[in-house]
Amino acid sequence: MRLDKYLKVSRLIKRRTVANEACDHEHVTVNGRPAKAAYEVKLGDLVEMRFGQRLVRVEVLSVQEHAAKADAAAMYREV
C-alpha cells in the first residue's frame, strides 16, 4: 500500500492529500530516509512524521486496505 494511503487509513493523518503534501515536503521518513507518497509500506517499517516541533514515530504492524476507527490504532505501534 502507498505511504500516503497508509497514513490516511491508519488515521495518523486525516486526509490523503495532506499526507501527500507532508511526503512532498519531506516531513515523513521511512527507516531513516525521506519517503515519497508512492513508497510501498511493508510490515516492520519505522515511519517518522514531523509536525512543527512534534515528532511522531510508529512501527507498521499491519497493512489493511480499509480499517474501522476502532481498528485503525492496531495498524501501528508508537515507538
N, C-alpha and C positions, 0 to 999 in steps of 0.2 A: 504494500500500500504506500502511496505517496506520503511524504512527510507532512505536507500541508493538510491533507485529508486526515491523517492520524491525529494531528493536533486538534482538529475540529471534533472528530468522533470521540476522542478521549476527553473532550471538554477542557483541555488545557488552554485553548484559545477559542473564543466564542464564535468567530466567523472564519471561513476558509480564506476569504480574501485578505483578512488581517493576518492570518498565518502565512499566506503567500508573501505579503509585504514584509513581514518580520524576517523571513528567509532571504528575501532580496536585499535587505539592509544588513545582513549578516548578524542579526540578533539571535540566531539559532545555530547551535553547533551540535554535531553528532560525533561522538567518540573523539572529541577534541578538535574537530575540523569544521570550518564553516560549511553548512549544508544548503543546497538549493532545495526548492519546494518539491522538485521531482525525485529527490532521493528516496530509494526504496527502503522503508523501515523494516528491520529484522528484530527478532527476539534477542534480548540482551543488549541492544544498543543503548548508549548513555546519551540522553538528549539534554542540552543546557539551553535555557532561554533567558535573555536579559531584558528586563523591563525597567528602564531607568537605573536606579540603584539596586533593584531587586534581582536576584539570580535564582532561578528555579532549575534544579537538577532532578531528572527522573530516569529510571531504568525501564525499558519496554518489557512488559511481562506477557502481553498477548496482543495480537493484531486481528481486529474484527472489522468487517465492513460496516456493521451497524451495532450500536450499543445503547441500551436504555440509560436514562440518567443514573439510576442506581448501580448499573454495571460498569459505567464509564471509569470510575475510580479504580476498578480492578484491572484495568489495562496497563497500569504503570505503578511503580513504587518510587516514592521520593527518596533521594539519596542524601 
